[in-house]
Amino acid sequence: MSSTTAAQVPRATAASGEDGAQWADWAAEVRRLARQRDAVILAHNYQVPEIQDVADHVGDSLALSRLAAASTASTIVFAGVYFMAETAKILAPDRTVLIPDSRAGCSLADSIDAQQVREWKTEHPGAAVVAYVNTSAEVKAEADVCCTSANAVQIVQSLPADREILFLPDRFLGAHVQRATGRANMHVWLGECHVHAGISPADLRRKAAAEAGAELFIHPECGCSTAALWQAAWATCRPAAPGCCPRGACWTPPAAPGPRPCWWPRRPACCTSCAGPTRRSAGSRSTRTRCAGS
């Protein structure tokens, strides 16, 4: 895999009100180069509209990697973060995979490395390692199985009930899976996407109050997901419980909430289940308290 700086993106954006001609010229040059180099251009949903507009396909990371593998193009240009380009290379090892900026990283993928996985495995001999697809290639190589947010619950349910599980790296997705499966022998790495984690329960309450008639869907990578589900169950957010939607697979909380799980940087006042052990995830700026059993 390598990076490329061909057809540099104009510094101004179309939204800035500046002349859009430079964008039209840039887009035409990108498409010309793609044809010349037999390249398929993939853009993640998170990319700005101008990048999406010149792409052949726009979608989430795994769907794009599958499209890359199915493509007949000899070169894959992946406008996304590094682990996404790695995944495309895993699925299409005979192709050249280019990433526009090799420095494009993911705080979630960076929260654990292969050495940390190996050390964690030594603490739990025989445990099955379930890795979220949002991880580096070297971390995936240490895992027994990879999952997406849509099938994480089903993957964990498919493993023997008496086998310990090490779930990595997303603590919020892990909390959702543990809650949905009732798995007591599941350990969750305390990694997070800083963007998703930054969505707070207070943000959620304000938005729900402002849009009282709107449906509420929460991706389990969000920092608000654990709190949002029990808030809805206790009717502190709104009477109608939200669906926790990992890209297509929805889960609805029970009518009568049980103990409120705690996967937060600091122990909330409502939580009495937190115990002393802590684990600092790579790149983390704070030590996070692990709940008993996690």
Buried (B, 14 or more C-beta within 10 A) or exposed (E): BEEBEEBEBBEEBBEEEEEBEEBEEBBEBBBEBBEEBEBBBBBBEEBEEBBBBBBBBBBBBBBBBBBBBEBEBEBBBBBBBBBBBBBBBBBBEEBBBBBBBEEBBBBBBBBBBBEBBEEBBEEBEEBBBBBBBBBBBEBBEBBBBBBBBBBBBBBBBEBEEEEBBBBBBBBBBBBBBBBBBEBEEBBBBBBBBBBBBEBBBEEBBEBBEEEEEEEBEBBBBBBBBBBBBBBBBEEEBBEBBBBBBBEEBEBEBEEEBEEBBBBBBEBEEEBEEBEEEEBEBEBBEEEBBBBEBB
